[in-house]
């Protein structure tokens, strides 16, 4: 083929430009440590890296969410453990007040302490999280969920349970509302509660109330009255006034009927009655309020002492239920904190995997790139060398 | 004796001419468009002395150029193709680089936006987290706006380059027509011999023209070259030119189309597919505008999903959430050729069915037809185009202000301007709807063991949505809502009423009561914010198969592949072009070594001819001398 100096020159320039452009791209890859710097160099990988980056950012957000939930749940757990301590103190005070040798001044002092505990409990129920939101208000988090009035503490929150997302498809409740924690506490033994009528004139004091046959109790209508028809004699009637059983009373003995059994001590008078009803929900603060009210000094008769003893017994039952409730909620919180910890370690490894994926697609194979750079460099210098050699060739030189 | 002188002189003259032509070749070795020339030598007419005929020397019969029309045509075609791909590559590369940074930024800001929803969910009452969400929304909107304004500026650039190309094409064609006239005259004067310099210039102009726009040429018998463009629109015929002109697009006056002064404003853009001009037009229709549409599709979907999520919940003040984003209304522009003033308006009815295409709506013979602008394929359309019964197709509905005149056309662009017009319209962070609209709760005196779900919004437009409702169980399996008809309880089944939905699960007992009421005041509720954050994993586009963030990744891959494909095609065409150039050069180019050899050859021939003259002279002198000696 006939070759001219012009086409030689043009061909050389094109070649050199291509070589320099390739060299520059390799250089760019090495300096940026990326195997591609624009999407066109590897479109599929560019899209995938974008997806992985999004997944990574999302996973990191899940971590943030989990930390936020962890903080709130830990605060709640600490708060509830303090509630437990306070309830334990209250229980000790109630036991102390149950001692019949106490003077009314002593009892008043105990009442004062109980009031203080009531205030502490109220403050705990109005705990705020790091953002100033009330922990136990449900979704009503900007105002204190509990306020105290003469009638007791009232709950102003709602039943909202806030969730946060800690993984794709996994949400976790990051707090519990006051309704679930403090309001829905069963009374009595959890199945039924026994109480003495306030009109009782005898000294009958209720002791342990328990289920002897749960199925039998559940089969009945649940509401019963133990009526003393004569000293030492009682009958048990249900809510329709149907007679369930009769018996003769022994001090400290057990009265059993319809799957339930209660112990009764002291001397009930004729006409005294004791009621058994299915446990309902009672607010922790109602329980405390009732105890404080019962401890207030009153008439110093044997009947009022029995009434006090019955109130304290009922309060002790309810405090026990509340303590159980706190343990249950705390166990639940513990479970959630565990899931968070598990999820955190899972997401940690997910993030490492995602970063590895990104790195695999995007990071430069240095050995390969440097080899390529060397090759390109060699080719370019050879091309330049060839040019300078051939450019010197001209017949005109020899004329 | 006179023969020797005559022959020698003719040789000296011929070789001088040959040396001149060779020198001219050397002088023009680097002149663009110069075709190597050769001197054509012919023997002189023989003279007979009665016995034999003796040649009478050499004459220069012409100077011819080395030229191959086939190779030149091949080069011109190749240059047109290369010009088109290079122009296209210029834009696809800019978009590729743009999408490395701006779109990467868009992707990051979208992710931050969704994450900010999570932060609001973590602290729904916190103004700081709400403000941060609005900030992230702003940066998402800015990213879309930036990307679209960069694409729009590419379109502006295309327009200005189209104008520049058209100007340059017209000046070249007018130069060709001038050369045509001169060449025709020159051929006539030189007795059929074309003036090489002028033909060289004309070929060079045609070559330059072919880089700008794909052309075809024909040669007339008188030596004039005719140039045609597109589907055969003449630019140069003999000494006449027809100017290429730019006209505004019939639907979009800001986009220039190509026409000629003979076409009365009708555009021929679609037939111009090669050369720089073809590349510019292709870049606009196949690279820039589709990218704008796709970006707009994502922006429209984002705005729609975020806003509808907002509408499902309540803000800090207990009001339904306000829209966070707004996108401009989709475009429907009437053709400038329409004969009446009927206007079309478009709205997006279903983001999932929305495509990134543009459509042409035409009204002909009392019926509407919709075609995809990219490929002209027919799109099924239903409805009558009235407000009561709009035309609907592929997630959009079109309403016309009146019945259009026959032949009216409208360009429908559902997504073209969405990215540019995406704005954050919410300024008050308290108006972010983090809370659900309703809240369900169970009465504390319920004796059954059942729980109720929080309550989800099904239809935020239901006027009774926030009205309190009571679900009362008359026994374990029967309930009624607000004292209405008895319904049978299904454990965990959906209970829908007043536009909300709850599920009750477990074992309710007779007398159990659940209430569903407005969630106003529940500033700690984060359910709607939670839904907003998880919306990023919910498929929206392409009938719910593509998430918004996924669509951005797909956009990056798609545009990257396009750029890669164009780069590959351009590199291949560049190689083809180098081949074509080399093959043209191998015929027409000047090889200096060859010319040096020629010079030597002509020099020696000249010296030989001069020597012949000297010998003739000495023969003549000898003759004179001997005549003198005889007589003296």
HADDOCK unambig.tbl for C-alpha pairs under 7 A between the chains (distance, minus, plus):
assign (segid A and resid 1 and name CA) (segid B and resid 586 and name CA) 6.86 0.50 0.50
assign (segid A and resid 2 and name CA) (segid B and resid 586 and name CA) 4.87 0.50 0.50
assign (segid A and resid 3 and name CA) (segid B and resid 586 and name CA) 5.48 0.50 0.50
assign (segid A and resid 3 and name CA) (segid B and resid 591 and name CA) 6.92 0.50 0.50
assign (segid A and resid 4 and name CA) (segid B and resid 585 and name CA) 6.79 0.50 0.50
assign (segid A and resid 4 and name CA) (segid B and resid 586 and name CA) 6.60 0.50 0.50
assign (segid A and resid 4 and name CA) (segid B and resid 589 and name CA) 5.76 0.50 0.50
assign (segid A and resid 4 and name CA) (segid B and resid 590 and name CA) 5.77 0.50 0.50
assign (segid A and resid 4 and name CA) (segid B and resid 591 and name CA) 4.49 0.50 0.50
assign (segid A and resid 5 and name CA) (segid B and resid 591 and name CA) 5.95 0.50 0.50
assign (segid A and resid 6 and name CA) (segid B and resid 30 and name CA) 6.56 0.50 0.50
assign (segid A and resid 7 and name CA) (segid B and resid 582 and name CA) 5.88 0.50 0.50
assign (segid A and resid 7 and name CA) (segid B and resid 585 and name CA) 6.18 0.50 0.50
assign (segid A and resid 38 and name CA) (segid B and resid 96 and name CA) 6.15 0.50 0.50
assign (segid A and resid 38 and name CA) (segid B and resid 97 and name CA) 5.97 0.50 0.50
assign (segid A and resid 38 and name CA) (segid B and resid 100 and name CA) 5.51 0.50 0.50
assign (segid A and resid 39 and name CA) (segid B and resid 96 and name CA) 6.15 0.50 0.50
assign (segid A and resid 39 and name CA) (segid B and resid 100 and name CA) 6.45 0.50 0.50
assign (segid A and resid 39 and name CA) (segid B and resid 556 and name CA) 6.66 0.50 0.50
assign (segid A and resid 39 and name CA) (segid B and resid 557 and name CA) 6.71 0.50 0.50
assign (segid A and resid 39 and name CA) (segid B and resid 560 and name CA) 4.42 0.50 0.50
assign (segid A and resid 40 and name CA) (segid B and resid 96 and name CA) 6.41 0.50 0.50
assign (segid A and resid 40 and name CA) (segid B and resid 560 and name CA) 3.91 0.50 0.50
assign (segid A and resid 40 and name CA) (segid B and resid 561 and name CA) 5.65 0.50 0.50
assign (segid A and resid 40 and name CA) (segid B and resid 563 and name CA) 5.32 0.50 0.50
assign (segid A and resid 40 and name CA) (segid B and resid 564 and name CA) 4.54 0.50 0.50
assign (segid A and resid 41 and name CA) (segid B and resid 564 and name CA) 6.52 0.50 0.50
assign (segid A and resid 43 and name CA) (segid B and resid 557 and name CA) 4.59 0.50 0.50
assign (segid A and resid 43 and name CA) (segid B and resid 560 and name CA) 4.73 0.50 0.50
assign (segid A and resid 43 and name CA) (segid B and resid 561 and name CA) 5.22 0.50 0.50
assign (segid A and resid 44 and name CA) (segid B and resid 557 and name CA) 5.53 0.50 0.50
assign (segid A and resid 46 and name CA) (segid B and resid 556 and name CA) 6.92 0.50 0.50
assign (segid A and resid 46 and name CA) (segid B and resid 557 and name CA) 6.25 0.50 0.50
assign (segid A and resid 47 and name CA) (segid B and resid 553 and name CA) 4.65 0.50 0.50
assign (segid A and resid 47 and name CA) (segid B and resid 554 and name CA) 6.07 0.50 0.50
assign (segid A and resid 47 and name CA) (segid B and resid 556 and name CA) 5.67 0.50 0.50
assign (segid A and resid 47 and name CA) (segid B and resid 557 and name CA) 4.81 0.50 0.50
assign (segid A and resid 50 and name CA) (segid B and resid 553 and name CA) 5.77 0.50 0.50
assign (segid A and resid 51 and name CA) (segid B and resid 550 and name CA) 6.79 0.50 0.50
assign (segid A and resid 51 and name CA) (segid B and resid 553 and name CA) 6.18 0.50 0.50
assign (segid A and resid 54 and name CA) (segid B and resid 111 and name CA) 6.21 0.50 0.50
assign (segid A and resid 57 and name CA) (segid B and resid 111 and name CA) 6.91 0.50 0.50
assign (segid A and resid 58 and name CA) (segid B and resid 115 and name CA) 6.87 0.50 0.50
assign (segid A and resid 61 and name CA) (segid B and resid 115 and name CA) 5.99 0.50 0.50
assign (segid A and resid 65 and name CA) (segid B and resid 122 and name CA) 6.40 0.50 0.50
assign (segid A and resid 68 and name CA) (segid B and resid 122 and name CA) 6.44 0.50 0.50
assign (segid A and resid 131 and name CA) (segid B and resid 123 and name CA) 6.90 0.50 0.50
assign (segid A and resid 131 and name CA) (segid B and resid 126 and name CA) 6.90 0.50 0.50
assign (segid A and resid 139 and name CA) (segid B and resid 522 and name CA) 4.57 0.50 0.50
assign (segid A and resid 139 and name CA) (segid B and resid 523 and name CA) 5.97 0.50 0.50
assign (segid A and resid 139 and name CA) (segid B and resid 524 and name CA) 4.09 0.50 0.50
assign (segid A and resid 139 and name CA) (segid B and resid 525 and name CA) 4.55 0.50 0.50
assign (segid A and resid 140 and name CA) (segid B and resid 521 and name CA) 6.49 0.50 0.50
assign (segid A and resid 140 and name CA) (segid B and resid 522 and name CA) 4.53 0.50 0.50
assign (segid A and resid 140 and name CA) (segid B and resid 523 and name CA) 5.66 0.50 0.50
assign (segid A and resid 140 and name CA) (segid B and resid 524 and name CA) 5.42 0.50 0.50
assign (segid A and resid 141 and name CA) (segid B and resid 523 and name CA) 6.17 0.50 0.50
assign (segid A and resid 141 and name CA) (segid B and resid 524 and name CA) 4.95 0.50 0.50
assign (segid A and resid 142 and name CA) (segid B and resid 523 and name CA) 6.78 0.50 0.50
assign (segid A and resid 159 and name CA) (segid B and resid 441 and name CA) 5.93 0.50 0.50
assign (segid A and resid 162 and name CA) (segid B and resid 525 and name CA) 6.32 0.50 0.50
assign (segid A and resid 162 and name CA) (segid B and resid 526 and name CA) 6.44 0.50 0.50
assign (segid A and resid 164 and name CA) (segid B and resid 121 and name CA) 6.76 0.50 0.50
assign (segid A and resid 164 and name CA) (segid B and resid 122 and name CA) 6.58 0.50 0.50
assign (segid A and resid 164 and name CA) (segid B and resid 530 and name CA) 6.97 0.50 0.50
assign (segid A and resid 184 and name CA) (segid B and resid 444 and name CA) 6.68 0.50 0.50
assign (segid A and resid 281 and name CA) (segid B and resid 444 and name CA) 6.67 0.50 0.50
assign (segid A and resid 281 and name CA) (segid B and resid 445 and name CA) 6.79 0.50 0.50
assign (segid A and resid 394 and name CA) (segid B and resid 593 and name CA) 6.10 0.50 0.50
assign (segid A and resid 395 and name CA) (segid B and resid 593 and name CA) 5.13 0.50 0.50
assign (segid A and resid 395 and name CA) (segid B and resid 596 and name CA) 6.31 0.50 0.50
assign (segid A and resid 396 and name CA) (segid B and resid 596 and name CA) 6.12 0.50 0.50
